[in-house]
Amino acid sequence: MDRQVVAVLGGRGMLGTEVATACRRQGLDVHIHDLPQFDITSIGHMRQAVDAADLVVNCAAYTNVDGAESESALAHRVNAEAVGRLGEVARESGKWVLHISTDFVFDGGLDRPYAETDAPNPISEYGRSKLAGERLLEASGCRHCILRLEWTYGPNGNHFITKLLRRAQAGGPVSVVDDQVGAPTATADVAGVILAMMEKQATGLYHFANAGCASRYDVAAFVFERLPRAVALNRCRTADYPSPAARPLNSRFDCRKIQALLNEPIAPWQESLEHYLRQL
């Protein structure tokens, strides 16, 4: 890959930090754009970021799933309207954009993994805002790639795995839902995939997750088995813990489309999670 300038929007977040690090390892020049200096809803900030780059990776998002139910206007401003403007600016300047989306565009009702050809049906304001962003980006006419992810975790953020570890440290029994199914997906693996997509400047819609699947309860059991002291783990159902936003029960992805672009098999979720836990 030629030495190019990559703009990472949301470059100080969990995924953005990992992407920026991976790009630098490849010898790319990385421009990080994030709050408070960069506001993705500002057209001026957007133009400056895109004009100064060869490639754009958009990791910026409103990600408070429950908060989006009461702050839907803000969620749509960040996750939809700003993404549409990003597409328009990128089209005008001829830049390629990779945009991060989510399993929350689906309702989770299928009894098999979701493929890119399955019709979205979000059941939360967060999911609706992310789907609207996908559609506005597509409508902009810029060269783009949309990468949907699920259950991401990494060293630079607050996520399901860190929450499990904090609850284990607090002592007492831990209850985890056993009816939400997906694949914990390491941001380190996602960053590697993004580099591959950048090199090919792939276009279109892709699903990515670490290989295999498990319930959230199964993931918790995997984590707790690797801790030095025992943790009492109990099963529960999503319905037992009502929240402002509905969650898809099935978040499994069919990743055959993206696997065909990659040089190596997608790592199993257990392998990547084991590596992450050893690094802590």
C-alpha positions as CSV (number, residue, x, y, z in Angstrom):
1,M,0.0,0.0,0.0
2,D,1.4,3.4,-0.9
3,R,2.0,5.9,1.9
4,Q,-1.4,7.5,2.1
5,V,-3.2,9.8,4.6
6,V,-6.0,8.1,6.5
7,A,-8.5,10.2,8.4
8,V,-9.9,8.2,11.3
9,L,-13.1,9.9,12.5
10,G,-13.8,8.9,16.1
11,G,-10.1,8.1,16.3
12,R,-9.9,8.2,20.1
13,G,-12.7,5.7,20.7
14,M,-12.4,1.9,21.3
15,L,-12.3,0.9,17.6
16,G,-10.8,4.1,16.3
17,T,-7.7,3.9,18.5
18,E,-7.1,0.3,17.3
19,V,-7.6,1.3,13.6
20,A,-5.2,4.3,14.0
21,T,-2.5,2.0,15.6
22,A,-2.9,-0.6,12.9
23,C,-2.6,2.0,10.1
24,R,0.6,3.5,11.6
25,R,2.1,0.0,11.8
26,Q,1.5,-0.2,8.0
27,G,3.4,3.0,7.5
28,L,0.3,5.1,6.8
29,D,0.0,8.7,7.9
30,V,-3.0,8.9,10.3
31,H,-5.0,11.9,11.0
32,I,-7.2,11.4,14.1
33,H,-10.4,13.4,14.3
34,D,-12.5,13.3,17.5
35,L,-14.2,15.4,20.2
36,P,-13.7,18.0,21.4
37,Q,-11.7,19.4,18.5
38,F,-13.7,17.6,15.8
39,D,-17.5,17.6,15.6
40,I,-18.8,15.1,13.0
41,T,-22.0,17.2,12.8
42,S,-20.0,20.2,11.6
43,I,-19.8,20.5,7.8
44,G,-16.7,22.7,8.1
45,H,-14.9,20.1,10.3
46,M,-16.0,17.4,7.9
47,R,-14.6,19.1,4.8
48,Q,-11.3,19.8,6.5
49,A,-10.9,16.2,7.6
50,V,-11.9,14.7,4.2
51,D,-10.0,17.2,2.0
52,A,-6.7,16.5,3.9
53,A,-7.0,12.7,3.5
54,D,-6.8,10.0,0.8
55,L,-9.0,7.5,2.7
56,V,-11.6,8.0,5.4
57,V,-12.6,5.5,8.1
58,N,-15.6,6.6,10.1
59,C,-15.7,5.1,13.6
60,A,-17.5,8.1,15.1
61,A,-21.0,7.4,16.4
62,Y,-23.6,8.0,19.1
63,T,-23.4,4.6,20.8
64,N,-25.5,4.9,23.9
65,V,-28.2,2.4,22.9
66,D,-30.6,3.1,25.8
67,G,-29.8,6.9,25.7
68,A,-30.9,7.0,22.1
69,E,-34.5,6.3,23.1
70,S,-34.7,9.7,24.8
71,E,-32.1,11.4,22.6
72,S,-33.2,10.2,19.3
73,A,-32.7,13.6,17.6
74,L,-29.0,13.6,18.7
75,A,-28.5,10.0,17.7
76,H,-29.9,10.6,14.2
77,R,-27.9,13.8,13.8
78,V,-24.6,11.9,14.5
79,N,-25.4,8.5,13.1
80,A,-27.4,9.4,10.1
81,E,-27.3,13.1,9.0
82,A,-23.6,13.5,9.6
83,V,-22.9,10.2,7.7
84,G,-24.9,11.4,4.7
85,R,-22.9,14.7,4.7
86,L,-19.7,12.7,4.9
87,G,-20.8,10.8,1.8
88,E,-21.6,14.0,-0.1
89,V,-18.2,15.6,0.8
90,A,-16.3,12.4,-0.1
91,R,-18.1,12.3,-3.5
92,E,-17.2,15.9,-4.2
93,S,-13.5,15.2,-3.5
94,G,-13.4,11.7,-4.9
95,K,-12.4,10.0,-1.6
96,W,-13.2,6.5,-0.5
97,V,-15.0,6.0,2.8
98,L,-15.3,3.0,5.1
99,H,-18.2,3.4,7.5
100,I,-18.8,1.3,10.6
101,S,-22.4,0.0,11.3
102,T,-24.0,-2.5,13.6
103,D,-26.0,-5.7,14.1
104,F,-28.7,-3.4,15.7
105,V,-30.1,-2.8,12.2
106,F,-31.7,-6.2,12.5
107,D,-34.6,-7.2,14.8
108,G,-32.8,-10.5,15.8
109,G,-35.8,-12.7,14.9
110,L,-34.1,-14.9,12.3
111,D,-33.2,-18.5,13.3
112,R,-29.9,-18.3,11.3
113,P,-27.0,-15.9,10.9
114,Y,-27.8,-12.6,9.1
115,A,-26.4,-12.2,5.6
116,E,-25.9,-8.8,3.9
117,T,-28.9,-9.6,1.7
118,D,-31.3,-9.9,4.7
119,A,-33.8,-7.0,5.1
120,P,-33.0,-4.8,8.1
121,N,-35.7,-4.1,10.7
122,P,-34.2,-2.2,13.6
123,I,-36.2,-2.3,16.9
124,S,-34.4,0.6,18.7
125,E,-33.8,4.3,18.0
126,Y,-30.0,3.5,17.9
127,G,-30.6,0.8,15.3
128,R,-32.9,3.1,13.3
129,S,-30.3,5.9,13.3
130,K,-27.5,3.6,12.2
131,L,-29.6,2.1,9.4
132,A,-30.5,5.7,8.3
133,G,-26.8,6.5,8.1
134,E,-26.1,3.5,5.9
135,R,-28.9,4.5,3.5
136,L,-27.8,8.2,3.4
137,L,-24.2,7.1,2.7
138,E,-25.4,4.9,-0.1
139,A,-27.6,7.6,-1.5
140,S,-24.6,10.1,-1.5
141,G,-23.0,8.3,-4.5
142,C,-19.5,8.3,-3.0
143,R,-17.2,5.3,-3.2
144,H,-17.8,3.5,0.1
145,C,-17.8,0.3,2.1
146,I,-20.1,-0.3,5.0
147,L,-18.8,-2.8,7.6
148,R,-21.4,-4.0,10.1
149,L,-19.9,-5.3,13.4
150,E,-21.3,-7.0,16.6
151,W,-20.3,-7.4,20.2
152,T,-17.0,-5.5,19.9
153,Y,-14.5,-5.3,22.7
154,G,-10.9,-4.1,23.0
155,P,-8.4,-2.5,25.4
156,N,-9.5,1.1,24.8
157,G,-13.2,1.1,25.8
158,N,-16.0,0.1,28.1
159,H,-17.9,-3.0,26.8
160,F,-19.5,-6.3,27.8
161,I,-16.2,-7.9,28.8
162,T,-15.0,-5.1,31.0
163,K,-18.4,-5.0,32.7
164,L,-18.2,-8.7,33.4
165,L,-14.7,-8.3,35.0
166,R,-15.9,-5.4,37.2
167,R,-18.9,-7.4,38.3
168,A,-16.7,-10.4,39.1
169,Q,-14.3,-8.1,41.2
170,A,-17.3,-6.8,43.1
171,G,-18.0,-10.3,44.5
172,G,-21.3,-12.0,44.8
173,P,-23.3,-13.8,42.1
174,V,-23.5,-12.5,38.5
175,S,-26.6,-13.0,36.3
176,V,-26.1,-12.9,32.6
177,V,-28.7,-13.4,29.8
178,D,-28.6,-16.7,27.9
179,D,-31.1,-15.7,25.1
180,Q,-28.9,-13.2,23.3
181,V,-26.6,-15.0,20.8
182,G,-23.7,-13.6,18.8
183,A,-19.9,-13.5,18.6
184,P,-17.6,-11.4,20.8
185,T,-15.5,-9.6,18.2
186,A,-12.0,-8.2,19.0
187,T,-11.2,-4.7,17.8
188,A,-7.7,-5.9,16.9
189,D,-9.3,-8.3,14.4
190,V,-11.6,-5.6,13.1
191,A,-8.6,-3.3,12.5
192,G,-6.9,-6.0,10.5
193,V,-10.0,-6.4,8.4
194,I,-10.3,-2.7,7.8
195,L,-6.6,-2.6,6.6
196,A,-7.5,-5.3,4.1
197,M,-10.6,-3.4,2.9
198,M,-8.5,-0.2,2.6
199,E,-5.9,-1.9,0.5
200,K,-8.5,-3.2,-1.9
201,Q,-10.7,-0.1,-1.5
202,A,-13.6,-2.6,-1.4
203,T,-17.1,-1.2,-2.0
204,G,-20.5,-2.4,-0.8
205,L,-21.9,-3.9,2.4
206,Y,-20.1,-6.5,4.6
207,H,-20.7,-8.3,7.8
208,F,-17.8,-9.1,10.2
209,A,-17.6,-11.0,13.5
210,N,-15.1,-13.4,15.0
211,A,-16.0,-17.0,14.0
212,G,-18.5,-19.1,15.9
213,C,-21.2,-18.0,18.2
214,A,-22.3,-18.1,21.8
215,S,-24.9,-16.7,24.2
216,R,-23.8,-13.8,26.5
217,Y,-24.0,-16.4,29.3
218,D,-21.6,-18.7,27.5
219,V,-19.2,-15.8,27.0
220,A,-19.4,-14.9,30.7
221,A,-18.6,-18.5,31.6
222,F,-15.6,-18.5,29.3
223,V,-14.3,-15.3,30.9
224,F,-14.9,-16.4,34.5
225,E,-13.2,-19.8,34.0
226,R,-10.0,-17.9,33.3
227,L,-10.1,-15.8,36.5
228,P,-8.1,-16.7,39.5
229,R,-11.1,-17.0,41.8
230,A,-14.5,-18.6,41.2
231,V,-17.5,-16.5,40.3
232,A,-21.1,-17.6,40.9
233,L,-22.8,-17.3,37.5
234,N,-26.5,-17.4,37.0
235,R,-28.6,-17.6,33.9
236,C,-31.4,-15.1,33.2
237,R,-33.5,-13.9,30.3
238,T,-33.5,-10.6,28.5
239,A,-37.1,-10.1,29.5
240,D,-36.1,-10.3,33.2
241,Y,-34.2,-7.0,32.9
242,P,-36.3,-4.5,31.0
243,S,-34.4,-1.6,29.4
244,P,-35.4,1.5,27.5
245,A,-34.1,0.0,24.2
246,A,-34.9,-3.4,22.8
247,R,-31.9,-5.7,21.9
248,P,-31.8,-8.2,19.0
249,L,-31.7,-11.7,20.5
250,N,-29.9,-13.1,17.4
251,S,-26.9,-11.1,16.4
252,R,-25.1,-13.8,14.5
253,F,-23.5,-12.8,11.2
254,D,-22.9,-14.8,8.0
255,C,-19.4,-13.7,7.2
256,R,-18.7,-15.6,4.0
257,K,-18.8,-12.5,1.8
258,I,-16.0,-10.8,3.7
259,Q,-14.0,-14.0,4.2
260,A,-13.7,-14.2,0.4
261,L,-11.7,-10.9,0.5
262,L,-9.4,-11.9,3.4
263,N,-6.1,-13.8,3.1
264,E,-6.6,-15.7,6.3
265,P,-9.5,-17.5,8.0
266,I,-11.4,-15.4,10.5
267,A,-10.2,-16.2,14.0
268,P,-12.6,-18.0,16.4
269,W,-14.1,-15.8,19.1
270,Q,-12.5,-18.0,21.8
271,E,-9.0,-17.6,20.4
272,S,-9.2,-13.8,20.2
273,L,-10.9,-13.4,23.6
274,E,-8.3,-15.7,25.2
275,H,-5.6,-13.4,23.8
276,Y,-7.3,-10.3,25.0
277,L,-7.7,-11.7,28.5
278,R,-4.0,-12.7,28.7
279,Q,-3.0,-9.1,27.8
280,L,-4.9,-7.6,30.7
